[in-house]
Amino acid sequence: MRVESWTEWDPLRHVIVGRADLGQVPAPEPAVNAKVPEHSDMRGRWGRRPQDSIDRANALLDDFAALLRRRGIVVDRPEPIDFDAGIQTPDFQARTQFGCMAPRDVLLTVGPEIVEATMSFRCRWFEYLAYRPLLTRYFEADPAFRHTAAPKPRLTDRSFRPGYLDDAIGVQTRLDWTARKVFVTTEEEILFDAADVIRLGRDLIVQHGFTTNRKGIAWLRRHFPDHRVHAAHFPGDPYPAHIDCTLVPLCPGLILSNPTRPLPEHLRSLFRTNDWQVVEAAPPAHAEPPPLCYSSVWLSMNVLMLDARTVCVEKTEVHQAEQLDRLGFEVVPVALRDAYPFGGGLHCCTADVYRAGDRTDYLPRP
Ligand code: ABU
């Protein structure tokens, strides 16, 4: 076996698919408060999610894993830890953890390396442990595999802006704040979630928002000196966390952009100069996320590329599927909506182990 993946679209051969076991509605804490929408049914409740929803989500994740295996892709699964248990560190307490449905948030695969992200929710501080058995196995099997843990953050109150603790900030104020890069995370320490990064060969694009700060981007830039690391800020999102519902590369030369979260001019210009087409994503099929879900309806564009011509799209996201079909892709429908509340969509619930490909320069002209 081998660990290596440079892009979001090279042929996928080996992947991790998350599990919903012991999935939690996180207890209130600064970063969670900022990300959970103000009208969400998650407000005011926390603890283990209903068992029937866990069973349903696990059935969907198992079906997705089986579909990938039928296509010849090796699929590994995490080993859930006791997510019911609260956390106590010298700096904070969290009354619940989160779960391990979304390996993409935690594990960043760049070439032969998997980096465990710092994370920015207190409830996700120990989530990497669910993946350690796999990473240990990869370390034993692949002599070239580099297993890295980014600096663990302290996540004291100094890492969070107190203004975001208010339950009724209002969407317009949030939009004003995020437009001015006033995010919930401060610059106290290095913070990033792996899902704030997209990989395009020699280029990494990193979203600056609630879950990744400037120091996190600087760490990534220093850690990957042979890459060009581009910081990106998308002012149209009142809850900016994770780039994979905002900017989604499909294949060399084609990238999907969320029309409500406009692409910054420096990136638009980079793509234009290199003859890439930026396509606005089709609207989501749903007006609201499913119950107890903290992600936006734009999980519609949270697709998983199996290779540069084949894309997994959530089965009910018919507009997105039609658009990708029109763009010439083979669309593989996958039922996952009932698992969205556990951490996201098809991209979120996976993490690359191996894609056949190399560190090609797809954006050579600055
Ligand atoms: N984990 C992806 C969530 C992004 C969004 O809510 O739009």
Residues whose N, C-alpha, C, O or C-beta is under 5 A from the ligand:
A	BS01	ABU	A241 H242 C245 Y294 S295 S296 W298 G343 G344 C348
